[in-house]
Amino acid sequence: MKKVITLVAAAIVVSGGASNAAQAADFSFSVGQTSESTTTYRFGTQFDFNKSWLQSDVGRLTGYWDGAYTYWDGDDTSSNHSISLAPVFVYEFAGENFRPYVEAGIGIAFFSSTEIENNDLSTSFQFEDRIGAGVRFANQEVGIRAIHYSNAGIKNPNDGVESYALHYRLSF
């Protein structure tokens, strides 16, 4: 557990280093489930890129760095911990009070164990692929997200695991 806490702290510092020093961090919480009924609890911090591309009347492309800790609450043999760091690209549709968005990102994650549910991850190092959608309003965001973890064939077996979650983000 001490190793996981150290890695979480490192991920937060690294993600903060990728942002503007004057920018405050956003915080998020999500709860989800895997296809084999393991519940996931994810706590994260985000730092916006503070850049926009392809801005038009329809919307804009932007993004953020996401550093997170996830607890995988399975039975005694399948509980796990992971930390992750990912750049996430977001297409935010135009709107005054509510701004729908879609997002996608690929990052890295480290698991405390290579076993989760009936899946053999083979390596603690995993890639984190995500897609999601939601709505932003005021200084908040709610959405849904699918995240897939896999070692991309670095070592076999490469069973991988997915989490499907609802999330909430608060911006400061």
N, C-alpha and C positions, 0 to 999 in steps of 0.2 A: 504494500500500500504506500509506503514511503516513496518508492520509486515512481509510482503513478502520480502522486502529489507533486513531486519534483518535475516530472514531465509536463504536467498541466501548467505549472508556473512558468516553465520554459516556453510553452506554446503561447501563453498570454503575452509574455515579454516579446517574443518574436513577432507576433501579430501586431503588437503595439509599435514595434520598430518599423513596420511597413507603412505606418500612417503618419499623418501630420502631427507633430508633437502637441500642438495646441488643440487638437480635436479630442473630444470626450468619447469614451467607449460606450457602445450600446451593449445591452445585456439581453440574453434570450434564454428561454426555457422551452423544452419540448418534451412531450410524452408520446411514445409510440409502441409499436409491437412488430415482432418478426412473424414470418409465416408459421413458425412453430410455437407461437404464443409466449415468447420471452418479451417482457415489458422493458422498454428502454426509457431512461431519463437522461436528458441532455441539457447541460448548462454551458452557455457559451458567451463569448464577448466578440463584438464585431467592430471593425474600423472601416468606414467608407473610404473608397478610393478618392473621393472628392474630385472626380472628373466625370464628364459626360461625353458621349459620342453619339453620332447619328440622331441628334436632337431635331425633332419636327413637331408638327401639330398633333401627331399620333402619340408620341412619347419620346423616350430617350433610353440609351444604353448606359448603364453605370455598373457599379459593383462594390464589393467589400471583401476584407479579409475576415475569416471566421476561425477562431480558436475555440475548441470545446472539449469538455470532459463528458463521457457517456458512461452511465452505469447500466449494464445489461442484467436485469433481474430475472434470472432463470431459477431452476431448481438448484440444489446444492452443487451439482456437477457442472452446471452450465452458466452460472453467474460470471460476469467478466467486467473489466474496466477498459476503457480506451480513451485516448486523447487524439485530437486531430487538428490539422491546420490546412485551410484551403482558401484559395482565391475563388470568389463566386461572382459570376456575371449576371446582371439583372436587367431585364427590359421592363421599364416602368411606363405604363400607359398614362397619358395625360389625364388630369382630373384636378378639380379644386379641393374637394373634401376627401374623396376616396380615390386612390390611385392603384388599380389592379397591377399585378406584376407577374412575370415568369422568371425563373432563375435556373442556372445550371453551373456546376463547378466540378473540378477535379482537384483533389488534394491528397494528403498523406495522413495515415493514422497508425498508432501503435497500440496493440492490445496487451493486456497483462497475461493472457493465456491464449494458446493457439487453438483451444477447443471452445466451441460455443454451440449449444444445443447438440445436434448430431453432426455438426459441421467441423471438419478438420481444416483450419486455415493454413496450416504448415509453418507459417512465419508470423511473428508478432507484427512485423511491418506490413501494412496493407495500403492500397490505394482507396480513396474515398470518392465515389462518383455520386453526384446528386442532381435531382431535378425537383422543382417545386413551383408552387403558385400561391398567390394570396392577395391581400389588399393592405395598403398602407393608409393610415389616417392619423391626423395630428402628429404626435410623436410616437406612434405605435404601429405594430404590424401583426397580423395574424395570417396563418397560411398552413398549407399541407406540404409535405416533403417526403420523397423517397430517396433513401441513401443506400448504396450498394458498396460493400467492402470486398476486396479481392486482392490477391498478391500478383495478379496479371501473369501467372504462370512462372514466377520466379522459382517456385518449388512446388512439387506435387505431393499430395493432392491439393487442389486449389478450389475447395468447396464454396467459399465465399458466404456472405450473409447479407440480408437486406433488413432495413428498418423503415416502417411507414409511420409517419408521425404528424401530429398537430403541433404547431409552434407559435410562440408569442415573443415579440421583441419590443423592447422599450428603448427609445433613443433619448439621450440627454442633451 
